[in-house]
Amino acid sequence: MTQRTFTVAGAGPVGSLLSISLARHGYRVGLYEGRPDSRKTNIYQGKSINIALSDRGWTSLEKIGICAEAKNRAIPMYHRAVHDIDGEVTALPYGREGDAIWSVSRSGINEQLLDIADDEANITTYFEHRLVDVDFETAKASFRLGDEDELAVQPDYLFGADGAHSKVRRLAHDLPGCSHSQTVMPQCYIELNVPADSDGSHKLEKNALHIWPRKDFMLIALPNTDGTFTCTLFLNASGDPSFESLTERSAVQAFFEANFADALDCLERPIDVFMEKTAAPLFLVQVSPWSFNDKVGLIGDAAHAIVPFYGQGMNCGFEDCAELDALIAEHDHDWRRIFPAYERARKPNADAIAELSKRNFVEMSDLSGDREFRVRKKIEAKFSERFPELWTPLYSMVTFSPDVPYSEALRIGDAQDAVMERIMALPGITEDWDEQYVMDRLFGLASETFGDRK
Amino acid sequence: MTQRTFTVAGAGPVGSLLSISLARHGYRVGLYEGRPDSRKTNIYQGKSINIALSDRGWTSLEKIGICAEAKNRAIPMYHRAVHDIDGEVTALPYGREGDAIWSVSRSGINEQLLDIADDEANITTYFEHRLVDVDFETAKASFRLGDEDELAVQPDYLFGADGAHSKVRRLAHDLPGCSHSQTVMPQCYIELNVPADSDGSHKLEKNALHIWPRKDFMLIALPNTDGTFTCTLFLNASGDPSFESLTERSAVQAFFEANFADALDCLERPIDVFMEKTAAPLFLVQVSPWSFNDKVGLIGDAAHAIVPFYGQGMNCGFEDCAELDALIAEHDHDWRRIFPAYERARKPNADAIAELSKRNFVEMSDLSGDREFRVRKKIEAKFSERFPELWTPLYSMVTFSPDVPYSEALRIGDAQDAVMERIMALPGITEDWDEQYVMDRLFGLASETFGDRK
C-alpha cells in the first residue's frame, strides 16, 4: 500500500500537534500555514501572547508522546490574585494544594511543536501558503503564495486546523447539510503590558493569575518568563462604560484611575494603548458536521472556537488531537469510521466547554461576588474537602480532572447547582453556613444525587 | 424636507408588503428583485406552490390597509385529513367550529401585492436586478443587471427582504458584532402534484390539509384553486428510509406502495418525480442584530427563516411588516428609534416561532400518536372547551390568536406541558381520562398556574 497523505491547513499549536500525531501513525503530512515562520521573522513584534494550559492539555500532549519540555518553560499559577478596587489583593486558590494552571507563551509552545514537527521525516511544513479553496469531495486544496502563484495539492485527506476564522470551515458553510453559528459576546478586548522590573523580575506576584474583577468588565494579567505580564482588558463594546463610550483621553484616564489604580502603577502606557488600539471581538463558533465525505475534517478552534473565560481553548484543541490519535489506532486507519467516531466523542465536549466558557465571564468578573455567592462557595469548598468522593467543584472538574469529559463536568455542575439552590434556600443560611446541620443536609442531598457515582 | 428614500431588496410577498407600507408613510421606494416578473414570464412553469396563511397573516394585511381580496382566492382548510397506512381518513379539526387555516398560492398573493405596489405612485419596481453589495454605513447598494451592467443606488435606508438565502444578511455576517446561525434539519423535501379531476374538481377533499403521517417522514397536500393539490414529501436526508437510501426505482415504488398506497392513486408520476428531483434542504436562520447603523434592516425570512411545520413563515413576515408600520407612526419616522424598537418587538417572537416550528415536525408527522398522547390531547380539548378562559391549546394560540405574541404562546405552551405532565402521571389516567376527578384536578392545577391570566 502506498503511503497515505494528509494536508493540514494551519500550523498553530493544534495543527502542529495533529501533524506530529498523523506522521507518527505513518501518514505523509503537508502542513500549510498562511503566515511566515515566527521562528525566522519576528511576526509577533516582541509581544508575548500567553494562554492558560492545564491538566487536559498536558495529558493530551503526553498521550501523543510529546515530552513535557513545554512545561519547563511554563509558569504555574496556583491562585487568582484578586485586586479589589482599593488595591487590596486576595489570593483565591484554584484547587487543592499544588494544583496549578500554567501560563504558556503561545508562540513558544507553537515553536516547540514546529521544531518537533521538523524532526519528523513524514512532515513537510510550508509557510506563507494561504488556503484559498478546498474540494470537499476529493480533499484537493489550493494555496496562494504571495499575490499571484497558486499551488494545488491532492492529498488523501485534509484537516482544517486554521483557527477561529477557519477558511476551511467557512468554505464548508455552503455545503448542503452544514449547520453553523457564530455568537458574538457583548465584550471586546485589548491587550496591555506590564514590563519587567529593572532587574528582570516580575512587578506583580509571579505565580498567580491577576484579576481586577469589576463585574461588567475586568482586567487580567498572566506572567511571562521574561518578567513581563500580558494583560487583557475585557470591556463591553457598547453601553457605559464601553470601548464605544470611552473616546476621550481624559475619560480613559479617569476610568483607569477609578477602577485599576494599583495596576496603573505598573502598566506600560495603558492610556496610549487604549486610545491607539481597536478592540477585538470575542465570539464562539459552532459547526456541524465536523467532517465531510470522510475526506475533510475540522479540529481545534476551526471546529469550536470558544471564549477565553475558562482558559480551556487550547486544552480542548489538544484533547481533540489526543482523541483522534487514539481513534486512528482503534479503527486501524479506517477514516470512514474515524471521522464519525471523532465527532461523536468530541462534539458534545466542545459544546459543553463552549457553554461553560460563556458562563464563566460572570464568575470571573464578579469574584468578590455578593455575600450569598461567597457563602455558597465556602459551603461547597468545606463539603468537597470532607467528601471528595461526593463533590468536586465544577472548576476543578474542568481544570484538574482530565478523566471527566467537559460534557460530564457540565452535567454534574448543573446538578450541583440544583442541590446548592436547596441549601441556600434554608432559612438563616448566611449566618449558619458553618453549622453541622448544613453539612448534614448537604450530605443527604449530595448522596441522593451523586451517591451512585462512587 | 425632501422625500426620504428606501431601497427594498426582494419583491416577494414580504418585500412587496413592506414597500406598500413605506410608500403609504410617504417614502419613495425602489423595490428590487433578482428574478423576472412572474406576471410577465412564466417563471413558475405552471407549478403551484402554496403556503398556509392564517389569522396573523390576514390581520397584518388588514392593519396595513390591504383589503382581503387575497382571501377570496384562498381555500379554507378546516381540518387535517389524516390518511393512515390503510387509507383510512380521519378528520382532525384545527380549532373550534369555523376556525380555518388558508391555502394560498404563493405566486398569487405575491402578484396581488405587486399589483397594489404598482398602483402606489411612490414605488418603482425593478425586476432582474440582482443585489451584489451593500454599504452598511450608508445604505448604498449595487445591483447587477444581466451579466455585465452594474447599478449603484444611494437611498436613505435599505431593507433586506430577500428571503432565507438573503444576500443582505450574508453580507452582514462579516460586520463586527454580527451573530448568526444556520441550522439544517435532518429532513429534506420534494414537491409532488395531484392533478385536478377531468371535470376540474379536486380529487381529494378540498377544504382540508391532507397528511400522511409516518412518524419519521410524512406527505402533505394543500389544495389549489385550479383543482390540483401541491404535495410535499418530507423525508430524512440520510438513514433508512431516506433520500440517500432510496436510489433504485423499484425501492422508491415499494416505498410509496407501502406508505402512501391511497395517494399513489392520485399523485402525478410520483416515482418519476422522486427519481428526477434533487431534494431540497430545510433550515432555520437566526441573526443578530436585525439592523445596522440605523441604516440597513432585515425583515421576513431574511431575518428569521424557519421550517414550514407550523405553517407560520409568511404569517410571521407579514407581522414584521405590520409592527414596523405601527412603529413608523409611533416614532414619527425616527429610524434611530424605529430600528431598535422593531427588533425588540419582533426578535423574541421570531425566535419563538422558530422553536415551535422545529418542534412541530414531531407533532405533525406522528398525528396518530401513541395512546398516551391521544389521551392527553382529548383531556386538553375537553378542558379547553369547558374553561376557555383558562386554557387555549398551543396550536390555537399560535394559529388563531393573533393578539397572543408567539413568544407568549411558547411560554404558556411550556407551562401547559408541565401541568399536563402531572395529569398524565396520575395512576390509571389512560382509563380514567373522561372521569370528573381528572377535570377537577386539571382545574386546580390550571387555576394555580394560569388563574391570574384572566
Contacts between the chains, C-beta under 8 A, distances in Angstrom:
chain1	res1	chain2	res2	distance
A	173	B	182	7.4
A	176	B	184	7.7
A	176	B	237	7.9
A	176	B	281	5.4
A	177	B	184	5.2
A	177	B	237	6.2
A	177	B	281	6.5
A	178	B	182	7.6
A	178	B	184	6.5
A	179	B	181	7.6
A	179	B	182	6.0
A	179	B	183	4.7
A	179	B	184	4.6
A	179	B	283	7.5
A	180	B	181	6.8
A	180	B	182	5.7
A	181	B	179	7.6
A	181	B	180	6.8
A	181	B	181	3.2
A	181	B	182	7.3
A	181	B	183	7.7
A	181	B	286	7.9
A	182	B	173	7.4
A	182	B	178	7.6
A	182	B	179	6.0
A	182	B	180	5.7
A	182	B	181	7.3
A	183	B	179	4.7
A	183	B	181	7.7
A	184	B	176	7.8
A	184	B	177	5.2
A	184	B	178	6.6
A	184	B	179	4.6
A	184	B	288	8.0
A	237	B	177	6.3
A	281	B	176	5.5
A	281	B	177	6.6
A	283	B	179	7.5
A	286	B	181	7.8
A	288	B	184	8.0
